[in-house]
Amino acid sequence: MNTQLLDVSSRAADTFVPAFYSMFDRQRHALANLYGETSVLVWNGNTTQGAAAIARSYLDFPISDHEVLSYDCQPLTESSDILVTISGNVRYGDEQRRKLFHQSFVLRQRPESKGNYFIVTDTFRFV
């Protein structure tokens, strides 16, 4: 694998992961900007498609607090897409205990701006 692709993937993940969870926990209204019209969210088996629908879905969630325990990334060799996988804990609303979760994203460069990515797929599952 090309080390340049690995470096680009790592930098993208290092920027994306903290930004996504900070936005989710504190500025959820802005999440639509991270998705495209063909983006797909699969949240615990429930599918939603399109930036506006995904943002509306996330706005319905109670207040959250995510704790990322680890993440990894790798370029997908057939394209400029990047796979990002995250494990962590989350607490919603007034829940006392955190729940373990696993989340995967496929990121793709926006055609109109080099180096700027959007979420193609977002798959979330409680562990």
MOPAC internal coordinates of N, CA, C and O (Angstrom, degrees):
PM7 1SCF
backbone

  N    0.0000 0     0.00 0     0.00 0    0    0    0
  C    1.4433 1     0.00 0     0.00 0    1    0    0
  C    1.5235 1   108.69 1     0.00 0    2    1    0
  O    1.2310 1   120.59 1   -38.15 1    3    2    1
  N    1.2839 1   116.48 1   141.85 1    3    2    1
  C    1.4445 1   124.78 1  -179.87 1    5    3    2
  C    1.5369 1   110.19 1   -65.44 1    6    5    3
  O    1.2310 1   120.39 1   -56.14 1    7    6    5
  N    1.3341 1   116.86 1   123.86 1    7    6    5
  C    1.4742 1   119.78 1  -178.79 1    9    7    6
  C    1.5255 1   111.67 1   -66.55 1   10    9    7
  O    1.2310 1   119.71 1   153.02 1   11   10    9
  N    1.3160 1   118.16 1   -26.98 1   11   10    9
  C    1.4632 1   120.47 1   176.97 1   13   11   10
  C    1.5333 1   110.23 1   -65.03 1   14   13   11
  O    1.2310 1   120.30 1   138.87 1   15   14   13
  N    1.3350 1   117.04 1   -41.13 1   15   14   13
  C    1.4676 1   120.33 1   177.18 1   17   15   14
  C    1.5267 1   111.24 1   -64.25 1   18   17   15
  O    1.2310 1   120.51 1   141.75 1   19   18   17
  N    1.3261 1   116.64 1   -38.25 1   19   18   17
  C    1.4621 1   120.46 1   177.05 1   21   19   18
  C    1.5268 1   110.99 1   -64.03 1   22   21   19
  O    1.2310 1   120.37 1   137.81 1   23   22   21
  N    1.3307 1   116.91 1   -42.19 1   23   22   21
  C    1.4682 1   120.70 1   178.74 1   25   23   22
  C    1.5241 1   111.44 1   -63.68 1   26   25   23
  O    1.2310 1   120.43 1   135.91 1   27   26   25
  N    1.3268 1   116.79 1   -44.09 1   27   26   25
  C    1.4657 1   121.22 1   179.01 1   29   27   26
  C    1.5278 1   109.75 1   -62.03 1   30   29   27
  O    1.2310 1   120.54 1   135.53 1   31   30   29
  N    1.3308 1   116.58 1   -44.47 1   31   30   29
  C    1.4628 1   121.46 1   179.11 1   33   31   30
  C    1.5257 1   111.38 1   -61.15 1   34   33   31
  O    1.2310 1   120.63 1   134.78 1   35   34   33
  N    1.3168 1   116.39 1   -45.22 1   35   34   33
  C    1.4684 1   120.69 1  -179.58 1   37   35   34
  C    1.5212 1   111.66 1   -62.74 1   38   37   35
  O    1.2310 1   120.34 1   135.72 1   39   38   37
  N    1.3197 1   116.95 1   -44.28 1   39   38   37
  C    1.4681 1   120.32 1   178.92 1   41   39   38
  C    1.5302 1   110.62 1   -63.47 1   42   41   39
  O    1.2310 1   120.61 1   138.18 1   43   42   41
  N    1.3318 1   116.45 1   -41.82 1   43   42   41
  C    1.4635 1   119.97 1   179.43 1   45   43   42
  C    1.5286 1   110.55 1   -62.68 1   46   45   43
  O    1.2310 1   120.14 1   135.02 1   47   46   45
  N    1.3310 1   117.34 1   -44.98 1   47   46   45
  C    1.4668 1   120.92 1   179.83 1   49   47   46
  C    1.5243 1   111.33 1   -65.87 1   50   49   47
  O    1.2310 1   120.26 1   139.22 1   51   50   49
  N    1.3314 1   117.10 1   -40.78 1   51   50   49
  C    1.4672 1   120.86 1   179.66 1   53   51   50
  C    1.5260 1   111.45 1   -62.01 1   54   53   51
  O    1.2310 1   120.23 1   149.47 1   55   54   53
  N    1.3066 1   117.16 1   -30.53 1   55   54   53
  C    1.4636 1   121.59 1   177.29 1   57   55   54
  C    1.5251 1   110.83 1   -83.41 1   58   57   55
  O    1.2310 1   120.95 1   135.09 1   59   58   57
  N    1.3285 1   115.78 1   -44.91 1   59   58   57
  C    1.4615 1   121.40 1  -173.00 1   61   59   58
  C    1.5290 1   113.63 1   -66.89 1   62   61   59
  O    1.2310 1   120.06 1   130.82 1   63   62   61
  N    1.3233 1   117.49 1   -49.18 1   63   62   61
  C    1.4760 1   120.64 1  -171.44 1   65   63   62
  C    1.5312 1   112.26 1   -58.18 1   66   65   63
  O    1.2310 1   118.65 1   124.98 1   67   66   65
  N    1.3275 1   120.17 1   -55.02 1   67   66   65
  C    1.4741 1   117.31 1  -179.70 1   69   67   66
  C    1.5327 1   112.42 1   -65.40 1   70   69   67
  O    1.2310 1   120.34 1   146.04 1   71   70   69
  N    1.3276 1   116.95 1   -33.96 1   71   70   69
  C    1.4705 1   119.80 1  -179.72 1   73   71   70
  C    1.5298 1   110.79 1   -66.45 1   74   73   71
  O    1.2310 1   120.14 1   136.69 1   75   74   73
  N    1.3355 1   117.34 1   -43.31 1   75   74   73
  C    1.4593 1   120.37 1  -178.05 1   77   75   74
  C    1.5285 1   111.14 1   -61.47 1   78   77   75
  O    1.2310 1   120.25 1   129.85 1   79   78   77
  N    1.3281 1   117.14 1   -50.15 1   79   78   77
  C    1.4696 1   119.50 1  -175.14 1   81   79   78
  C    1.5272 1   111.65 1   -72.20 1   82   81   79
  O    1.2310 1   119.66 1   147.93 1   83   82   81
  N    1.3058 1   118.26 1   -32.07 1   83   82   81
  C    1.4547 1   120.50 1   173.87 1   85   83   82
  C    1.5290 1   110.17 1   -63.92 1   86   85   83
  O    1.2310 1   120.83 1   135.61 1   87   86   85
  N    1.3270 1   116.01 1   -44.39 1   87   86   85
  C    1.4554 1   120.84 1   178.84 1   89   87   86
  C    1.5351 1   109.97 1   -65.29 1   90   89   87
  O    1.2310 1   120.13 1   136.44 1   91   90   89
  N    1.3202 1   117.37 1   -43.56 1   91   90   89
  C    1.4636 1   120.96 1  -179.39 1   93   91   90
  C    1.5289 1   110.53 1   -60.32 1   94   93   91
  O    1.2310 1   120.17 1   136.39 1   95   94   93
  N    1.3185 1   117.28 1   -43.61 1   95   94   93
  C    1.4629 1   121.54 1  -176.16 1   97   95   94
  C    1.5262 1   113.80 1   -80.61 1   98   97   95
  O    1.2310 1   119.64 1   155.19 1   99   98   97
  N    1.3430 1   118.30 1   -24.81 1   99   98   97
  C    1.4667 1   119.65 1  -171.63 1  101   99   98
  C    1.5267 1   115.12 1  -126.31 1  102  101   99
  O    1.2310 1   119.80 1   158.03 1  103  102  101
  N    1.3284 1   117.98 1   -21.97 1  103  102  101
  C    1.4704 1   120.93 1  -176.64 1  105  103  102
  C    1.5244 1   110.17 1  -141.44 1  106  105  103
  O    1.2310 1   120.94 1  -129.28 1  107  106  105
  N    1.3034 1   115.81 1    50.72 1  107  106  105
  C    1.4600 1   121.14 1  -172.07 1  109  107  106
  C    1.5209 1   112.79 1   -57.27 1  110  109  107
  O    1.2310 1   120.26 1   150.94 1  111  110  109
  N    1.3181 1   117.10 1   -29.06 1  111  110  109
  C    1.4667 1   120.72 1   179.70 1  113  111  110
  C    1.5333 1   112.81 1   -60.10 1  114  113  111
  O    1.2310 1   120.04 1   158.28 1  115  114  113
  N    1.3284 1   117.53 1   -21.72 1  115  114  113
  C    1.4695 1   121.47 1  -177.68 1  117  115  114
  C    1.5306 1   113.07 1   -90.64 1  118  117  115
  O    1.2310 1   119.55 1   177.71 1  119  118  117
  N    1.3291 1   118.47 1    -2.29 1  119  118  117
  C    1.4688 1   120.96 1  -176.28 1  121  119  118
  C    1.5252 1   113.25 1   -60.84 1  122  121  119
  O    1.2310 1   119.30 1   149.21 1  123  122  121
  N    1.3066 1   118.95 1   -30.79 1  123  122  121
  C    1.4771 1   121.51 1  -178.34 1  125  123  122
  C    1.5230 1   110.97 1   -55.36 1  126  125  123
  O    1.2310 1   120.06 1   150.12 1  127  126  125
  N    1.3259 1   117.49 1   -29.88 1  127  126  125
  C    1.4733 1   121.25 1  -179.32 1  129  127  126
  C    1.5230 1   112.67 1   -66.09 1  130  129  127
  O    1.2310 1   119.82 1   161.80 1  131  130  129
  N    1.3270 1   117.95 1   -18.20 1  131  130  129
  C    1.4591 1   121.64 1  -177.80 1  133  131  130
  C    1.5253 1   112.93 1   -88.85 1  134  133  131
  O    1.2310 1   120.27 1   170.47 1  135  134  133
  N    1.3269 1   117.09 1    -9.53 1  135  134  133
  C    1.4590 1   122.34 1  -175.59 1  137  135  134
  C    1.5198 1   110.26 1  -113.77 1  138  137  135
  O    1.2310 1   121.00 1   -16.20 1  139  138  137
  N    1.3364 1   115.69 1   163.80 1  139  138  137
  C    1.4572 1   122.14 1   174.52 1  141  139  138
  C    1.5214 1   109.93 1  -113.85 1  142  141  139
  O    1.2310 1   120.80 1    -4.95 1  143  142  141
  N    1.3143 1   116.07 1   175.05 1  143  142  141
  C    1.4597 1   120.53 1  -177.94 1  145  143  142
  C    1.5205 1   113.30 1   -66.34 1  146  145  143
  O    1.2310 1   119.96 1   157.39 1  147  146  145
  N    1.3295 1   117.68 1   -22.61 1  147  146  145
  C    1.4629 1   120.44 1   178.90 1  149  147  146
  C    1.5310 1   112.31 1  -101.77 1  150  149  147
  O    1.2310 1   120.14 1  -177.03 1  151  150  149
  N    1.3277 1   117.34 1     2.97 1  151  150  149
  C    1.4685 1   121.31 1  -179.59 1  153  151  150
  C    1.5217 1   110.76 1   -62.93 1  154  153  151
  O    1.2310 1   121.46 1   -30.10 1  155  154  153
  N    1.3446 1   114.82 1   149.90 1  155  154  153
  C    1.4595 1   121.34 1  -179.37 1  157  155  154
  C    1.5240 1   109.14 1  -127.40 1  158  157  155
  O    1.2310 1   121.23 1   -46.29 1  159  158  157
  N    1.3303 1   115.24 1   133.71 1  159  158  157
  C    1.4569 1   123.33 1   172.48 1  161  159  158
  C    1.5307 1   107.50 1  -110.84 1  162  161  159
  O    1.2310 1   120.62 1   -49.85 1  163  162  161
  N    1.3229 1   116.42 1   130.15 1  163  162  161
  C    1.4658 1   121.43 1   170.64 1  165  163  162
  C    1.5227 1   105.32 1  -120.80 1  166  165  163
  O    1.2310 1   121.01 1   -73.91 1  167  166  165
  N    1.3296 1   115.68 1   106.09 1  167  166  165
  C    1.4550 1   121.44 1  -176.48 1  169  167  166
  C    1.5207 1   108.06 1  -110.88 1  170  169  167
  O    1.2310 1   121.19 1   -73.76 1  171  170  169
  N    1.3309 1   115.33 1   106.24 1  171  170  169
  C    1.4692 1   121.67 1  -178.11 1  173  171  170
  C    1.5248 1   111.47 1    50.21 1  174  173  171
  O    1.2310 1   120.64 1  -137.41 1  175  174  173
  N    1.3317 1   116.38 1    42.59 1  175  174  173
  C    1.4558 1   121.40 1   175.59 1  177  175  174
  C    1.5139 1   115.04 1    91.38 1  178  177  175
  O    1.2310 1   119.18 1   173.56 1  179  178  177
  N    1.3196 1   119.17 1    -6.44 1  179  178  177
  C    1.4653 1   123.17 1   179.89 1  181  179  178
  C    1.5264 1   109.30 1  -100.46 1  182  181  179
  O    1.2310 1   120.59 1   -55.78 1  183  182  181
  N    1.3299 1   116.47 1   124.22 1  183  182  181
  C    1.4605 1   121.61 1  -173.46 1  185  183  182
  C    1.5247 1   111.44 1  -100.66 1  186  185  183
  O    1.2310 1   121.42 1   -41.34 1  187  186  185
  N    1.3372 1   114.89 1   138.66 1  187  186  185
  C    1.4599 1   123.56 1   174.66 1  189  187  186
  C    1.5117 1   106.99 1  -136.83 1  190  189  187
  O    1.2310 1   120.11 1   -38.61 1  191  190  189
  N    1.3428 1   117.40 1   141.39 1  191  190  189
  C    1.4640 1   120.25 1  -178.81 1  193  191  190
  C    1.5182 1   111.01 1  -127.26 1  194  193  191
  O    1.2310 1   121.28 1   -38.26 1  195  194  193
  N    1.3406 1   115.15 1   141.74 1  195  194  193
  C    1.4550 1   122.98 1   176.80 1  197  195  194
  C    1.5093 1   112.47 1    96.18 1  198  197  195
  O    1.2310 1   121.08 1   -36.83 1  199  198  197
  N    1.3370 1   115.54 1   143.17 1  199  198  197
  C    1.4644 1   121.69 1  -175.13 1  201  199  198
  C    1.5224 1   112.65 1   -56.00 1  202  201  199
  O    1.2310 1   119.88 1   132.70 1  203  202  201
  N    1.3184 1   117.84 1   -47.30 1  203  202  201
  C    1.4627 1   120.80 1  -176.38 1  205  203  202
  C    1.5263 1   111.11 1   -65.85 1  206  205  203
  O    1.2310 1   120.13 1   136.40 1  207  206  205
  N    1.3311 1   117.35 1   -43.60 1  207  206  205
  C    1.4703 1   120.64 1  -179.69 1  209  207  206
  C    1.5261 1   111.29 1   -66.52 1  210  209  207
  O    1.2310 1   120.28 1   140.37 1  211  210  209
  N    1.3306 1   117.07 1   -39.63 1  211  210  209
  C    1.4685 1   120.56 1   178.19 1  213  211  210
  C    1.5219 1   109.94 1   -64.51 1  214  213  211
  O    1.2310 1   120.32 1   135.81 1  215  214  213
  N    1.3250 1   116.98 1   -44.19 1  215  214  213
  C    1.4697 1   120.71 1   179.57 1  217  215  214
  C    1.5264 1   110.43 1   -62.26 1  218  217  215
  O    1.2310 1   120.03 1   136.83 1  219  218  217
  N    1.3355 1   117.55 1   -43.17 1  219  218  217
  C    1.4738 1   120.61 1   177.97 1  221  219  218
  C    1.5288 1   110.49 1   -61.47 1  222  221  219
  O    1.2310 1   120.87 1   138.79 1  223  222  221
  N    1.3278 1   115.95 1   -41.21 1  223  222  221
  C    1.4598 1   120.55 1   179.08 1  225  223  222
  C    1.5188 1   110.60 1   -60.51 1  226  225  223
  O    1.2310 1   120.31 1   132.27 1  227  226  225
  N    1.3216 1   117.02 1   -47.73 1  227  226  225
  C    1.4627 1   120.91 1  -179.22 1  229  227  226
  C    1.5313 1   112.22 1   -67.21 1  230  229  227
  O    1.2310 1   120.01 1   148.92 1  231  230  229
  N    1.3364 1   117.59 1   -31.08 1  231  230  229
  C    1.4638 1   119.98 1   178.72 1  233  231  230
  C    1.5263 1   111.85 1   -66.06 1  234  233  231
  O    1.2310 1   120.32 1   156.66 1  235  234  233
  N    1.3178 1   117.00 1   -23.34 1  235  234  233
  C    1.4675 1   121.09 1   179.59 1  237  235  234
  C    1.5292 1   112.91 1   -77.33 1  238  237  235
  O    1.2310 1   120.01 1   166.79 1  239  238  237
  N    1.3357 1   117.59 1   -13.21 1  239  238  237
  C    1.4608 1   120.78 1  -178.95 1  241  239  238
  C    1.5314 1   109.83 1   -72.79 1  242  241  239
  O    1.2310 1   120.32 1   -30.43 1  243  242  241
  N    1.3410 1   117.00 1   149.57 1  243  242  241
  C    1.4663 1   118.82 1   173.50 1  245  243  242
  C    1.5352 1   110.68 1   -68.48 1  246  245  243
  O    1.2310 1   120.91 1    -9.05 1  247  246  245
  N    1.2983 1   115.86 1   170.95 1  247  246  245
  C    1.4721 1   121.62 1   176.43 1  249  247  246
  C    1.5211 1   108.49 1   -51.99 1  250  249  247
  O    1.2310 1   120.53 1   -37.14 1  251  250  249
  N    1.3340 1   116.60 1   142.86 1  251  250  249
  C    1.4671 1   119.87 1  -176.39 1  253  251  250
  C    1.5239 1   111.17 1  -131.70 1  254  253  251
  O    1.2310 1   122.18 1   -19.29 1  255  254  253
  N    1.3151 1   113.42 1   160.71 1  255  254  253
  C    1.4613 1   121.45 1   174.95 1  257  255  254
  C    1.5270 1   107.15 1  -142.26 1  258  257  255
  O    1.2310 1   120.75 1   -74.41 1  259  258  257
  N    1.3407 1   116.17 1   105.59 1  259  258  257
  C    1.4690 1   121.84 1  -179.15 1  261  259  258
  C    1.5222 1   110.52 1   -94.59 1  262  261  259
  O    1.2310 1   121.24 1   -37.41 1  263  262  261
  N    1.3039 1   115.23 1   142.59 1  263  262  261
  C    1.4555 1   123.13 1   172.66 1  265  263  262
  C    1.5302 1   106.58 1  -126.08 1  266  265  263
  O    1.2310 1   120.73 1   -69.54 1  267  266  265
  N    1.3299 1   116.20 1   110.46 1  267  266  265
  C    1.4630 1   120.92 1   179.12 1  269  267  266
  C    1.5208 1   108.41 1   -81.15 1  270  269  267
  O    1.2310 1   120.94 1   -56.03 1  271  270  269
  N    1.3342 1   115.81 1   123.97 1  271  270  269
  C    1.4572 1   120.62 1   178.74 1  273  271  270
  C    1.5169 1   111.27 1   -92.88 1  274  273  271
  O    1.2310 1   120.50 1   142.39 1  275  274  273
  N    1.3314 1   116.65 1   -37.61 1  275  274  273
  C    1.4647 1   120.25 1   177.27 1  277  275  274
  C    1.5209 1   109.47 1  -161.31 1  278  277  275
  O    1.2310 1   121.44 1   -22.71 1  279  278  277
  N    1.3129 1   114.86 1   157.29 1  279  278  277
  C    1.4596 1   120.12 1   172.95 1  281  279  278
  C    1.5119 1   108.78 1  -151.50 1  282  281  279
  O    1.2310 1   121.88 1   -21.47 1  283  282  281
  N    1.3169 1   114.00 1   158.53 1  283  282  281
  C    1.4533 1   121.13 1   179.64 1  285  283  282
  C    1.5170 1   107.69 1  -146.47 1  286  285  283
  O    1.2310 1   121.24 1   -15.68 1  287  286  285
  N    1.3084 1   115.23 1   164.32 1  287  286  285
  C    1.4583 1   119.36 1  -179.91 1  289  287  286
  C    1.5118 1   109.47 1  -150.02 1  290  289  287
  O    1.2310 1   121.75 1   -19.13 1  291  290  289
  N    1.3122 1   114.26 1   160.87 1  291  290  289
  C    1.4605 1   119.92 1   173.06 1  293  291  290
  C    1.5116 1   108.55 1  -160.17 1  294  293  291
  O    1.2310 1   120.82 1   -34.06 1  295  294  293
  N    1.3223 1   116.04 1   145.94 1  295  294  293
  C    1.4673 1   118.62 1   175.73 1  297  295  294
  C    1.5248 1   108.89 1   -72.93 1  298  297  295
  O    1.2310 1   121.02 1   -34.24 1  299  298  297
  N    1.3141 1   115.65 1   145.76 1  299  298  297
  C    1.4580 1   121.03 1   173.21 1  301  299  298
  C    1.5198 1   106.00 1   -91.52 1  302  301  299
  O    1.2310 1   120.67 1   -62.12 1  303  302  301
  N    1.2999 1   116.33 1   117.88 1  303  302  301
  C    1.4665 1   122.23 1  -165.03 1  305  303  302
  C    1.5186 1   115.48 1   -64.14 1  306  305  303
  O    1.2310 1   119.37 1   156.51 1  307  306  305
  N    1.3141 1   118.82 1   -23.49 1  307  306  305
  C    1.4653 1   120.12 1  -177.53 1  309  307  306
  C    1.5321 1   112.66 1   -83.89 1  310  309  307
  O    1.2310 1   120.38 1   175.93 1  311  310  309
  N    1.3112 1   116.87 1    -4.07 1  311  310  309
  C    1.4654 1   120.18 1  -176.31 1  313  311  310
  C    1.5231 1   108.73 1  -153.95 1  314  313  311
  O    1.2310 1   120.87 1     6.75 1  315  314  313
  N    1.3093 1   115.94 1  -173.25 1  315  314  313
  C    1.4704 1   119.91 1   174.58 1  317  315  314
  C    1.5303 1   110.51 1   -93.32 1  318  317  315
  O    1.2310 1   120.25 1  -168.29 1  319  318  317
  N    1.3280 1   117.12 1    11.71 1  319  318  317
  C    1.4616 1   121.52 1  -179.85 1  321  319  318
  C    1.5278 1   110.62 1   -70.05 1  322  321  319
  O    1.2310 1   121.63 1   -25.00 1  323  322  321
  N    1.3322 1   114.49 1   155.00 1  323  322  321
  C    1.4586 1   121.75 1  -179.92 1  325  323  322
  C    1.5220 1   108.44 1  -127.63 1  326  325  323
  O    1.2310 1   120.37 1   -49.08 1  327  326  325
  N    1.3151 1   116.90 1   130.92 1  327  326  325
  C    1.4598 1   122.90 1   174.28 1  329  327  326
  C    1.5254 1   107.69 1   -94.33 1  330  329  327
  O    1.2310 1   120.84 1   -53.25 1  331  330  329
  N    1.3242 1   116.00 1   126.75 1  331  330  329
  C    1.4630 1   122.02 1   177.45 1  333  331  330
  C    1.5222 1   107.25 1  -123.08 1  334  333  331
  O    1.2310 1   120.44 1   -53.85 1  335  334  333
  N    1.3354 1   116.76 1   126.15 1  335  334  333
  C    1.4646 1   121.68 1   178.10 1  337  335  334
  C    1.5255 1   109.03 1  -118.67 1  338  337  335
  O    1.2310 1   121.23 1   -41.67 1  339  338  337
  N    1.3220 1   115.26 1   138.33 1  339  338  337
  C    1.4563 1   121.58 1  -175.18 1  341  339  338
  C    1.5228 1   109.41 1  -132.04 1  342  341  339
  O    1.2310 1   120.76 1   -38.92 1  343  342  341
  N    1.3282 1   116.16 1   141.08 1  343  342  341
  C    1.4603 1   122.68 1   170.67 1  345  343  342
  C    1.5182 1   107.29 1  -123.66 1  346  345  343
  O    1.2310 1   121.05 1   -36.64 1  347  346  345
  N    1.3168 1   115.60 1   143.36 1  347  346  345
  C    1.4548 1   117.73 1   179.58 1  349  347  346
  C    1.5112 1   112.33 1  -174.48 1  350  349  347
  O    1.2310 1   121.83 1    13.81 1  351  350  349
  N    1.3217 1   114.10 1  -166.19 1  351  350  349
  C    1.4565 1   123.60 1   177.67 1  353  351  350
  C    1.5178 1   108.08 1  -122.03 1  354  353  351
  O    1.2310 1   120.95 1   -31.49 1  355  354  353
  N    1.3254 1   115.79 1   148.51 1  355  354  353
  C    1.4594 1   120.15 1   176.62 1  357  355  354
  C    1.5258 1   109.16 1  -142.37 1  358  357  355
  O    1.2310 1   121.68 1   -32.37 1  359  358  357
  N    1.3151 1   114.40 1   147.63 1  359  358  357
  C    1.4591 1   121.56 1   174.39 1  361  359  358
  C    1.5314 1   106.51 1  -126.92 1  362  361  359
  O    1.2310 1   120.73 1   -49.55 1  363  362  361
  N    1.3281 1   116.21 1   130.45 1  363  362  361
  C    1.4632 1   121.87 1   177.81 1  365  363  362
  C    1.5170 1   110.10 1  -111.12 1  366  365  363
  O    1.2310 1   120.89 1   -42.20 1  367  366  365
  N    1.3143 1   115.91 1   137.80 1  367  366  365
  C    1.4589 1   121.58 1   175.08 1  369  367  366
  C    1.5097 1   112.53 1    56.15 1  370  369  367
  O    1.2310 1   120.94 1    48.91 1  371  370  369
  N    1.3279 1   115.80 1  -131.09 1  371  370  369
  C    1.4693 1   122.40 1  -176.41 1  373  371  370
  C    1.5214 1   113.37 1   -93.04 1  374  373  371
  O    1.2310 1   120.00 1  -167.69 1  375  374  373
  N    1.3312 1   117.60 1    12.31 1  375  374  373
  C    1.4629 1   119.83 1   179.90 1  377  375  374
  C    1.5226 1   109.88 1   -58.88 1  378  377  375
  O    1.2310 1   120.88 1   -42.92 1  379  378  377
  N    1.3143 1   115.93 1   137.08 1  379  378  377
  C    1.4583 1   120.52 1   179.75 1  381  379  378
  C    1.5237 1   112.07 1   -80.97 1  382  381  379
  O    1.2310 1   121.25 1   143.07 1  383  382  381
  N    1.3315 1   115.21 1   -36.93 1  383  382  381
  C    1.4709 1   120.02 1  -176.48 1  385  383  382
  C    1.5218 1   110.44 1  -101.80 1  386  385  383
  O    1.2310 1   121.80 1   -32.89 1  387  386  385
  N    1.3006 1   114.17 1   147.11 1  387  386  385
  C    1.4632 1   120.59 1   173.86 1  389  387  386
  C    1.5212 1   108.59 1   -83.07 1  390  389  387
  O    1.2310 1   120.85 1   -28.80 1  391  390  389
  N    1.3332 1   115.98 1   151.20 1  391  390  389
  C    1.4556 1   122.19 1   176.08 1  393  391  390
  C    1.5191 1   109.01 1  -111.07 1  394  393  391
  O    1.2310 1   121.02 1   -39.88 1  395  394  393
  N    1.3285 1   115.65 1   140.12 1  395  394  393
  C    1.4629 1   120.00 1   174.60 1  397  395  394
  C    1.5253 1   109.45 1   -71.21 1  398  397  395
  O    1.2310 1   120.58 1   -38.38 1  399  398  397
  N    1.3336 1   116.49 1   141.62 1  399  398  397
  C    1.4530 1   120.45 1   176.19 1  401  399  398
  C    1.5230 1   110.36 1  -139.49 1  402  401  399
  O    1.2310 1   121.86 1   -19.82 1  403  402  401
  N    1.3125 1   114.05 1   160.18 1  403  402  401
  C    1.4605 1   123.05 1   172.21 1  405  403  402
  C    1.5218 1   105.90 1  -130.60 1  406  405  403
  O    1.2310 1   120.76 1   -45.84 1  407  406  405
  N    1.3287 1   116.14 1   134.16 1  407  406  405
  C    1.4588 1   120.31 1   179.79 1  409  407  406
  C    1.5169 1   108.80 1  -136.54 1  410  409  407
  O    1.2310 1   120.96 1   -40.38 1  411  410  409
  N    1.3294 1   115.77 1   139.62 1  411  410  409
  C    1.4609 1   122.11 1   178.51 1  413  411  410
  C    1.5150 1   108.90 1  -125.97 1  414  413  411
  O    1.2310 1   121.32 1   -38.85 1  415  414  413
  N    1.3074 1   115.08 1   141.15 1  415  414  413
  C    1.4592 1   121.63 1   176.22 1  417  415  414
  C    1.5172 1   109.11 1  -129.03 1  418  417  415
  O    1.2310 1   120.90 1   -34.44 1  419  418  417
  N    1.3083 1   115.89 1   145.56 1  419  418  417
  C    1.4566 1   121.36 1   163.50 1  421  419  418
  C    1.5190 1   105.44 1  -111.56 1  422  421  419
  O    1.2310 1   121.21 1   -57.75 1  423  422  421
  N    1.3181 1   115.29 1   122.25 1  423  422  421
  C    1.4646 1   122.25 1   179.90 1  425  423  422
  C    1.5230 1   108.74 1  -104.87 1  426  425  423
  O    1.2310 1   120.86 1   -35.41 1  427  426  425
  N    1.3280 1   115.96 1   144.59 1  427  426  425
  C    1.4648 1   121.67 1   178.50 1  429  427  426
  C    1.5266 1   108.81 1  -135.15 1  430  429  427
  O    1.2310 1   121.27 1   -38.34 1  431  430  429
  N    1.3242 1   115.17 1   141.66 1  431  430  429
  C    1.4626 1   119.14 1   177.02 1  433  431  430
  C    1.5188 1   109.89 1   -64.16 1  434  433  431
  O    1.2310 1   121.49 1   -42.43 1  435  434  433
  N    1.3245 1   114.76 1   137.57 1  435  434  433
  C    1.4694 1   119.06 1   174.18 1  437  435  434
  C    1.5240 1   107.49 1   -70.51 1  438  437  435
  O    1.2310 1   120.08 1   -47.21 1  439  438  437
  N    1.3212 1   117.46 1   132.79 1  439  438  437
  C    1.4651 1   120.08 1  -177.19 1  441  439  438
  C    1.5264 1   112.93 1   -59.09 1  442  441  439
  O    1.2310 1   120.54 1   147.79 1  443  442  441
  N    1.3304 1   116.57 1   -32.21 1  443  442  441
  C    1.4638 1   120.17 1  -175.48 1  445  443  442
  C    1.5236 1   114.14 1   -83.95 1  446  445  443
  O    1.2310 1   119.61 1   169.89 1  447  446  445
  N    1.3284 1   118.34 1   -10.11 1  447  446  445
  C    1.4643 1   119.13 1  -177.99 1  449  447  446
  C    1.5165 1   110.89 1  -147.66 1  450  449  447
  O    1.2310 1   120.64 1   -66.41 1  451  450  449
  N    1.2920 1   116.39 1   113.59 1  451  450  449
  C    1.4604 1   121.36 1  -179.72 1  453  451  450
  C    1.5349 1   109.89 1   -67.46 1  454  453  451
  O    1.2310 1   120.95 1   -46.04 1  455  454  453
  N    1.3328 1   115.80 1   133.96 1  455  454  453
  C    1.4559 1   120.54 1   178.42 1  457  455  454
  C    1.5170 1   114.17 1    89.58 1  458  457  455
  O    1.2310 1   120.03 1   172.00 1  459  458  457
  N    1.3318 1   117.54 1    -8.00 1  459  458  457
  C    1.4592 1   121.66 1   178.30 1  461  459  458
  C    1.5274 1   107.63 1  -105.13 1  462  461  459
  O    1.2310 1   120.19 1   -54.26 1  463  462  461
  N    1.3246 1   117.24 1   125.74 1  463  462  461
  C    1.4567 1   122.12 1  -173.03 1  465  463  462
  C    1.5206 1   111.51 1  -111.19 1  466  465  463
  O    1.2310 1   120.84 1   -22.04 1  467  466  465
  N    1.3231 1   115.99 1   157.96 1  467  466  465
  C    1.4536 1   121.52 1   169.53 1  469  467  466
  C    1.5267 1   108.35 1  -130.20 1  470  469  467
  O    1.2310 1   120.64 1   -16.83 1  471  470  469
  N    1.3207 1   116.37 1   163.17 1  471  470  469
  C    1.4562 1   122.17 1  -177.66 1  473  471  470
  C    1.5264 1   108.73 1   -86.07 1  474  473  471
  O    1.2310 1   120.82 1   -58.79 1  475  474  473
  N    1.3290 1   116.04 1   121.21 1  475  474  473
  C    1.4657 1   121.54 1   176.52 1  477  475  474
  C    1.5265 1   109.08 1   -85.90 1  478  477  475
  O    1.2310 1   120.63 1   130.43 1  479  478  477
  N    1.3333 1   116.40 1   -49.57 1  479  478  477
  C    1.4568 1   121.62 1   176.15 1  481  479  478
  C    1.5191 1   109.73 1  -133.79 1  482  481  479
  O    1.2310 1   121.56 1   -34.25 1  483  482  481
  N    1.3134 1   114.63 1   145.75 1  483  482  481
  C    1.4621 1   123.87 1  -179.65 1  485  483  482
  C    1.5260 1   105.36 1  -136.19 1  486  485  483
  O    1.2310 1   120.51 1   -66.13 1  487  486  485
  N    1.3291 1   116.62 1   113.87 1  487  486  485
  C    1.4626 1   120.94 1  -177.57 1  489  487  486
  C    1.5266 1   108.43 1  -122.40 1  490  489  487
  O    1.2310 1   121.24 1   -59.53 1  491  490  489
  N    1.3209 1   115.23 1   120.47 1  491  490  489
  C    1.4656 1   122.52 1  -176.41 1  493  491  490
  C    1.5178 1   109.19 1  -119.45 1  494  493  491
  O    1.2310 1   120.87 1   -40.89 1  495  494  493
  N    1.3391 1   115.95 1   139.11 1  495  494  493
  C    1.4680 1   120.39 1   177.71 1  497  495  494
  C    1.5274 1   108.80 1  -148.83 1  498  497  495
  O    1.2310 1   121.07 1   -47.73 1  499  498  497
  N    1.3441 1   115.56 1   132.27 1  499  498  497
  C    1.4602 1   119.02 1   169.44 1  501  499  498
  C    1.5254 1   107.46 1   -71.08 1  502  501  499
  O    1.2310 1   120.79 1   -35.66 1  503  502  501
  N    1.3285 1   116.09 1   144.34 1  503  502  501
  C    1.4627 1   121.19 1  -179.63 1  505  503  502
  C    1.5024 1   109.38 1   -94.49 1  506  505  503
  O    1.2310 1   120.10 1   180.00 1  507  506  505

